[in-house]
Amino acid sequence: MNDKVVVIVGASGGIGSRLGQLLGAAGARLVLAGRNTEKLMHLQSSLPPGAVVVPTDIRYPEQTQSLMERAIVEFGQVDILVNAAGAGVMKQFNKIEPADLDHMLEVNLKGSFFAAQAAINVMKERKVGHICNVIGILGKHPMAMASAYCAAKFGVVGWSKCMADEVRRFGIRVTLFYFGGVDTPFWDGVSLKVDRSKMLTPETAAQAIMFALSAEPQAVPLEINIQPESHMFL
Ligand SMILES: NC(=O)c1ccc[n+]([C@@H]2O[C@H](COP(=O)([O-])OP(=O)(O)OC[C@H]3O[C@@H](n4cnc5c(N)ncnc54)[C@H](OP(=O)(O)O)[C@@H]3O)[C@@H](O)[C@H]2O)c1
C-alpha cells in the first residue's frame, strides 16, 4: 500500500474507519470523506500524519467531483476509491414512505455511482485504478423488510458490473464486497431486531478489502462474499 492514494468514502463509518486505520498503518496516503467532519478528524488524529479530511455529501455529484479534485491537489493522483458510505431503512414494504425510498436510492445507489464516476475520470488518465464497492449481501439476496435497501443495492451491483466492463480497458479494476451483517453504527438507526454479537466485525470487513487491494497485479478479485455463520444466504 506504500504511497498508494486511497479515497475512502464513508471513512467516518464502522467499516470505513477501520479500513482507514489498516491502510494508514500500511503506508497509504488517505483522503477521508463523509459528512461528519468531527468523526473524520477523530480518525485523522489516530493515523500517521498526512491524511486529508474532505467533508463530502455523495448525493451531490459536484461534491464527489470536488473530492477527487482535492485528492489530486493534495497527492497528484487517485489509485483507489473505496465506496463504503451508505445507510439502511428496514421496514415492511407497505410502510415504506416515498422519502425512505428516495433516501435509499440517493445515498446507496446514486451516491456511490457519482463517487465512482468522479474517480474514473481521474484514474483513466493514468490507466490504473481500483474501485471497491462495499455493497452487502442484500445486493444479491432478498430479505423481508429490506425492499428499499435491496432496490438500491441490487442496482449498485448492476451499474458496477457495467462499469467494470467499460473501465477494464483503462486498467481500472473493480471489486464488489458482499458482507453479511457487520456490527457497526449502521444498525443504530435500523428498527429491526438483530443480534449484533453474532455479526461480522468491522475488522473482518476491512481485512477483506485489504486482501483485495493487496492482490498480485495479474489477479483481479471480482467479488468477495463473507457472511456470519448465524445468518447465511447461500
Ligand atoms: N453494517 C452492515 O451490516 C453492512 C453489511 C453489508 C454492507 N454494508 C454497507 O457497507 C457500507 C458501510 O456501512 P457501515 O456498516 O460502515 O455503516 P456506518 O458505520 O453507518 O457508516 C456509514 C457511512 O456512510 C456515510 N454516509 C452516509 N450518508 C452519506 C452521504 N450522504 N454522503 C457521504 N457519506 C455518507 C457515513 O458518514 P457521515 O455520516 O459522516 O456522512 C458513514 O461514514 C454501507 O454501504 C452499507 O450499506 C453494511
The ligand as a Tripos MOL2 file, in Angstrom:
@<TRIPOS>MOLECULE
LIG
   48    52     1     0     0
SMALL
NO_CHARGES

@<TRIPOS>ATOM
      1 N1        -23.1220   -2.9030    8.6740 N.am      1 LIG1
      2 C1        -23.5670   -3.9030    7.9150 C.2       1 LIG1
      3 O1        -24.1700   -4.8850    8.3730 O.2       1 LIG1
      4 C2        -23.2840   -3.8690    6.4420 C.ar      1 LIG1
      5 C3        -23.2640   -5.0910    5.7550 C.ar      1 LIG1
      6 C4        -23.0100   -5.0960    4.3960 C.ar      1 LIG1
      7 C5        -22.8030   -3.8990    3.7280 C.ar      1 LIG1
      8 N2        -22.8550   -2.7280    4.4110 N.ar      1 LIG1
      9 C6        -22.6350   -1.4990    3.6570 C.3       1 LIG1
     10 O2        -21.3350   -1.0670    3.9800 O.3       1 LIG1
     11 C7        -21.2580    0.3620    3.8550 C.3       1 LIG1
     12 C8        -20.6680    0.9280    5.1410 C.3       1 LIG1
     13 O3        -21.5400    0.5930    6.2030 O.3       1 LIG1
     14 P1        -21.1120    0.6370    7.7370 P.3       1 LIG1
     15 O4        -21.5940   -0.6290    8.3380 O.co2     1 LIG1
     16 O5        -19.7050    1.0440    7.9060 O.co2     1 LIG1
     17 O6        -22.1200    1.7900    8.2160 O.3       1 LIG1
     18 P2        -21.9160    3.0570    9.1740 P.3       1 LIG1
     19 O7        -20.9910    2.7460   10.2730 O.co2     1 LIG1
     20 O8        -23.2870    3.5280    9.4950 O.co2     1 LIG1
     21 O9        -21.2110    4.1020    8.1950 O.3       1 LIG1
     22 C9        -21.9090    4.6640    7.1290 C.3       1 LIG1
     23 C10       -21.0060    5.6580    6.4500 C.3       1 LIG1
     24 O10       -21.7290    6.2180    5.3420 O.3       1 LIG1
     25 C11       -21.5230    7.6180    5.3590 C.3       1 LIG1
     26 N3        -22.6040    8.3280    4.6920 N.ar      1 LIG1
     27 C12       -23.9400    8.1690    4.8620 C.ar      1 LIG1
     28 N4        -24.6120    9.0310    4.0840 N.ar      1 LIG1
     29 C13       -23.6680    9.7430    3.4060 C.ar      1 LIG1
     30 C14       -23.7300   10.7930    2.4600 C.ar      1 LIG1
     31 N5        -24.9040   11.2990    2.0230 N.pl3     1 LIG1
     32 N6        -22.5730   11.2950    1.9690 N.ar      1 LIG1
     33 C15       -21.3880   10.8070    2.4010 C.ar      1 LIG1
     34 N7        -21.2640    9.8120    3.2900 N.ar      1 LIG1
     35 C16       -22.4080    9.2930    3.7890 C.ar      1 LIG1
     36 C17       -21.4460    7.9540    6.8350 C.3       1 LIG1
     37 O11       -20.7420    9.1530    7.0030 O.3       1 LIG1
     38 P3        -21.3670   10.5360    7.5190 P.3       1 LIG1
     39 O12       -22.4560   10.2310    8.4670 O.co2     1 LIG1
     40 O13       -20.1530   11.1940    8.0900 O.co2     1 LIG1
     41 O14       -21.8270   11.1860    6.2640 O.co2     1 LIG1
     42 C18       -20.5920    6.7990    7.3430 C.3       1 LIG1
     43 O15       -19.2290    7.0900    7.1380 O.3       1 LIG1
     44 C19       -22.6860    0.8310    3.5330 C.3       1 LIG1
     45 O16       -22.8180    0.9760    2.1420 O.3       1 LIG1
     46 C20       -23.5440   -0.3430    3.9890 C.3       1 LIG1
     47 O17       -24.7440   -0.4090    3.2540 O.3       1 LIG1
     48 C21       -23.0540   -2.6910    5.7630 C.ar      1 LIG1
@<TRIPOS>BOND
     1     1     2 1
     2     2     3 2
     3     2     4 1
     4     4     5 ar
     5     4    48 ar
     6     5     6 ar
     7     6     7 ar
     8     7     8 ar
     9     8     9 1
    10     8    48 ar
    11     9    10 1
    12     9    46 1
    13    10    11 1
    14    11    12 1
    15    11    44 1
    16    12    13 1
    17    13    14 1
    18    14    15 2
    19    14    16 1
    20    14    17 1
    21    17    18 1
    22    18    19 2
    23    18    20 1
    24    18    21 1
    25    21    22 1
    26    22    23 1
    27    23    24 1
    28    23    42 1
    29    24    25 1
    30    25    26 1
    31    25    36 1
    32    26    27 ar
    33    26    35 ar
    34    27    28 ar
    35    28    29 ar
    36    29    30 ar
    37    29    35 ar
    38    30    31 1
    39    30    32 ar
    40    32    33 ar
    41    33    34 ar
    42    34    35 ar
    43    36    37 1
    44    36    42 1
    45    37    38 1
    46    38    39 2
    47    38    40 1
    48    38    41 1
    49    42    43 1
    50    44    45 1
    51    44    46 1
    52    46    47 1
@<TRIPOS>SUBSTRUCTURE
     1 LIG1         1 GROUP 0 **** ****
